[in-house]
């Protein structure tokens, strides 16, 4: 499907250009060897998060594709499947919103086949392979697919986003597409790395927030001294510093207990994601109040960063995710609110 990125009718000239540019940068990133990020829990998780953060600061759409590829590498490693071959570009297509269903059926002669629609498939035109979750008679399973199959096709017009336009995240229709299972039923969700991967996404968000904040820092350095602008800048600095500390603490905990799973791993990831998502929203607000409409109207790069971050942090489901965290804490047999690791042992 890679060639289709060039010839596909554009939803709009700007969106088409962003998709094409991001796809080219993604391909270069993989080919250069930069995609070999440390695996979560390998002892270098902070380096992994830092690399994802830096990608987000540069380009959130590129970071989205890079995070998906690096997450796919980690999932394949954790579930004992072969690693991506050199030059392959992988995505993880595991969203399950209402209204779209992807089913997998097994035939003794033809093997596993996928039918239906999968929503939010980032890199639909630029990924060579994908890890895809699908419903089976026994429950949800994870499969690998090669996206160059003509029966695996993006649904035209299903990704009209302004923010994250370059991430190329349309629905994809599968029609009798051959697939290979990875792990057992629900193995994708049960593995420890499921929560670790969520922290990696938060690192991308934080990088995007720092990219937005860079505009504020540049403005403060070139303008006449302005106490209100300085107050906004100081607030943003404190917010970013706090979120970075939270991710650093999460990386330490992941490396200390790389096989931690279940509720403890979910609480760790939920806390980190919630803190970072809140910081990103507050940074967007602070920078907008400090700089006004000017850069949103006249600085295309800044406006795109703001739009990208606004969309990407909606991958955090706000009060719904906080409710899940609260339920986990209420049902736990031990542990205090926000106090893990605080006491001096």
Secondary structure, DSSP 8 states (H G I E B T S, - for coil): -TTHHHHS--SSHHHHHHHHHHHHHHHHHHHTTTT----TTSS-HHHHHHHHHHHHHH-HHHHHHHHHHHHHHHHHHHTT-----TT--EEEE----TT--EEEEEETTTEEEEEEEEEEEETTTT-SEEEEEEEETTEEEEEEEETTSTTEEE-TTS---STTGGG-EEEEEEEEEEEEEESSTTHHHHSTHHHHHHHHHHHHHHHHHHHHHHHHHHHHHHS---HHHHHHHHHHHHHHHHHHHHHHHHHHHHHHTTT--THHHHHHHHHHHHHHHHHHHHHHHHHHHHHTTHHHHH-HHHHHHHHHHHHHGGGS-THHHHHHHHHHHHH-SS--TT-TT-S--
